[in-house]
Amino acid sequence: MTDAERARRFLSDMVRVRRMEERCAELYGEAKIRGFLHLYVGEEAVAAGSLQVLGPDDAVVATYREHAHALLRGTPMTSIMAEMFGKQEGCSRGRGGSMHLFDASTRFYGGNAIVAGGLPLAVGLALADSTLHRNRLTACYFGDGAVAEGAFHESLNMAALWRLPVLFFCENNLYAMGTALARAQSQTDLTAKAAAYRVPTIAVDGMDVVACHDAARQAAEHVRNTGGPFFVEFRTYRFRAHSMFDPELYRDKAEVQRWRKRDPIPAYIKQCRADDSLTDDDIADIEEAANAEIEAAVAFAEAGTWENVEDLERDVLTPVGQVVR
């Protein structure tokens, strides 16, 4: 991949995510998307930079703020948007909604609503791959709030003991819902927590897409070549509230504005212009393509169909352990 091709890929991925998330916020205001909605605006450099180091056989596990991961992993935006609308053409047949995107075809295993709930799942996937001698990685994305949960410690301990191929990708946006990191955890250097389990670690500027890519690549190469897990702390920030229900009374507006000055998209555009890796026409083409993609996705979701009431018990596990077909 040439420098120009890589620059186009990085910027395109970030812009696609940003436009999708902004459109989702509008659709939520129109009551076309309902339920919980957690947006990724501000954190685009993490997903755009890190997901590129994975191969098609690797697995991805994410949190409820997972739209970007699903999209950049390869789930069509049409399928994601239909899921947001609750239509059966969605990637989870409209049953999961925003927090439970799932796509087995891209080995994207959620979308997990429980804080830290994806960590044991990632360890299980990696254990299966290790047991069956499959040369695969599992990348597990989670927030700083998950680091305070027991599942985090259990998962890192097991992955280290059994030398499992897990990339622990912590998206530290400084707030676990409405609680600042320093108010909830006595040790705010999250790499220190992972290092306690003898897991190699690195911390990186999560607002720099190239830095995110380089750190993720270093981690992935270590896991593939040396074995065992690796922990990366992406120090990032979400520009929007925790969710669409969040009145956001816990952080100062001036703090948000300071972080917005480090917006990863205009920062990368400025860098690309400076090194001539992208022209103004290239940038305009990327913006136009992203806008067209999101409008096509919305149209697809609008035209989607609701699941028949008769099918609501389909694939539901009954109390006696039988699956209704």
N, C-alpha and C positions, 0 to 999 in steps of 0.2 A: 504494500500500500504506500503510495507516494505521500509526501507531506500535504499536498493539496487535497488528496482523497481523504486523508485522515482528518484534516481540518473540516472538510465538508461533512464528514460523518459525525464528528463531535458536535458541530453547530446544528446540523439537521436534527440530531437526536434531542438536544436540549430544547430547540424551538418547537419540535413536535409535542414534547411533553408540556411545555409552557402553554401552548395554544390549546391543547386538550384540557388542561386543568382550568384555564380561564373560562373556556366554554362550559365546562361542567358547573362552575360557579354560577354562570348566567342561567343555565338550565335548572339548577337547584332553585334559584330565585323565581323561576317560572313554574315551579312545582312539577317539573317533568322528571326530575331525579328526586327521590325521596329517601328518608332514612338518614343514616349517618354518612358523612362525606368528609374525608380527610385529604386535603390537597398538598401537593408536593412542591408548590411554587417556592423557589429559592434554593432548592436542594438538587436541581437538575444535573449539576456537574457530577454528582456521586454516581447516579445510575448510568449516565452517558459515558462516563469514564471507565467505570469498573466492569460493566456487563460485557464490554468488548473483549475482555480477556478469556471469556468462557467459550468452550466448544459446544456443539449441538448435543453432545451426549451428557454434558454436565447438567446438574439440577440447580434450581433456584427456589428458595423459600423466602417469603417476605412477610411484612406486617400488614396491618389494615391500611397503611399509607402506601399502597402498592401499585397504583395505576401506571406509574412510570416504568416500574420493573417489568410488568406484564407486557407493556407496549414495546419496550426496547428488547425484550427477550424474543419477540416475534409474534405475539398474539395480535391479530388484526385490530385496528382501532374500531372497525365496525362491530366486531364481536364484543369488545370492551364496552362500547357505548350502549349496545343493546342490553348488556348486563346491567348497566347503570339504570336503564329505563325499566328493568324488570321483565324484559321480553324474552321469550323462550329461544330466540336466536342468539342470545348472549352466551359467553363462554362457560357459564355455569347454569345455563338454561333459564336464566332470570331468577334463580332461587337464592343466589348469593349476594347480589348487589355489589356496591362499591367495595366492601371490606372482604369479600370472598371470591375474588377472581381466581380462576383455576384453568389451566390448560395443559393437559397431559401431553399433547403433541409437541410442545416446546419444553417439556419437563419443568413447567412452572407450577409449583405445588403451594399456591396461596401466597397471599391473602389469608392471614390468620388474625382473628379479632381479639384473641387473648394476648395480653402483653407477655412477651417471651415465649408464647406458645409454639412458635416456629422453631425454636432452638432444639428441643428434643427430637422433633421431626427431622431436622437436618442431620442430626447425629444418626438417627435410624437409617436414613437414606445412605449416608456415607458408610455405615456399618454393613449394609447390604452390598454395596459396591465393593468394599474391602473383602468381605467374606467370599464373594463370587469372583474375586480377582479381576474386576473391571476397572480400567484406567479412567476413572471419572472423578470429578470434584463436585461438591455441593456447596454453593454459595448461600449463606444465610444472612439476610438483612434484618436489622433490628435497631431500635432506638436506645438512647441513653437510659430511659426508664426501665428497659428490660434488664439492665445490668444489676439492678437492685433486687431482682427476682431470684428465687432459689433455682429455677430452671436454668438460668444462665450459668451458675456455678456448677451445677450437676452436669450440664452439657459440656462445658469446657474441660472439666475434670475427666469425664469419660473419653472425650475425643483425644485428650492428651495421653491418657493411660493406654488406650488402644491404638494410638497413632492413626486416627481416622482422617480422611482427606476432606476436611471442612474449612472453608473460608468464612470466618466470622467477621462480617462486615457491619460495624456499628456506626449508624448514622446519628452522630451526636449533635442534635440541634439545640442543646442547652436546656430544654424543657421537657419534662415528662408530663404530658397533658398541660396542666397549669402550674406545675411545681418546678422551680429552678433547680438545676443540678446541684448547686452548692447548698440548697436547703434540704436536700434529700439524701445526699451521699457525702460522707466525710472525706473520702478519697475521690477527688474530681478528675484525676488523671486515670482515665479508664484503661489505658494500656497497662497500668500497674496491676489492675485486678486480673487481667488475662495472664500477665507475666507470673503471677502467683501460682499458676497451674503449669508453669514452664512451657507456656505457649509463646512462640516468637511473635513480636508485635511491631507495629509501626503506626505513628499518628501522622495525618496529612491534612493540608488545607482543603476542606471539602467544597470550597467555592472556586477551585481551580481545576478545570476538567482534565488538563494534562497531568497535573500532580495526582489526581485521583486515579487516572489510568496507569501511571507509572507505579504507584503504590500497589494497586491491585495486581498488576502484572508481576511485580516482585513477589507478592504473596502467592500467586498461583504457581509461579515457577518453583518456589520453595516447596510447596505441597507436592507438586508433580515429581520433582527431582529428589527431594529429601524425605518426604512422607510426613505424616502428622498434620495437625491443624495450624492455622495462622490467623492472627487477629489484626484487623485494620480499623483504626478509629478515624472516621471521616468527620472532621470538625466543621460543621455546616450550620445552617439556620433556615428556619421556615419563615417566609414573609407573612403568611396568612395565619389566622388563628388555628388552634389545634383541630377544630372541626367547624362545620357550619353552624353548630349550636353554641359555640364558645363565645362569650361576650368579651374575652381577652382583657380581663382586668388585672392580670398578674404581671404584665411587663410594660415598661415605659415606651411610649410611642417614639421617643427620641432614639431609643435603642434599636427599634425596628428600622428607623430611617438610616441609622449608621450602617446597619448591615445591608440595607438596600443599595447603598453606594458600592457594595462589593458584589452586586448582582453578577452571577457567573456568565450570563449571556452577553450583555454589552461589554464586559471585561474581555471575553474571548474574541468578540468581533473586533475590538480595538487591537488586540494582539495579532489577529489575522491580517488586518489592514497594515499593521506595522511591518510584518515580515512578508507581505505580498502573497500569502498562501491562499487568500480569497479576495476576489474583486467585489465591488459594490453590486455588480450584476449577479454574481454567485449568491451573495447574501439575499438579494431580492428574490431570486429563484427559490431559495430555501424557504423564505417566508411565504411565498405564494403557494408552494407545494404543501406546506403545513396547513395553511388556511383551507385549501381545497380538500385535503384529507379529512379535516375535522368536519367540514360541512357535509361531505359524503357520509361520514360516520353518523352524524346526527340524522340525516335523511334515512339512512338504513334503520336506525333505531326507531324513528318515528313510524316507519312502515312495518315494523316488526309486529308480531302477534303475541297475545297473552296465552299462557298455558291453559288448556282446558281444565275445568274444575275436576273432571273425572280422572285426570292424571296427577292430581296433587299428592297422592300417596305412592306414586311410582318411585321406586328406588329408596323407599323409606324403610328403615330397619324396625321391625315390629318387636314387642316385648319378648317374644319367644325366639328372637334371633333370625327370623326369616325376612328376606327382602321381598317387598311387594313389587311385582312386575306388571 
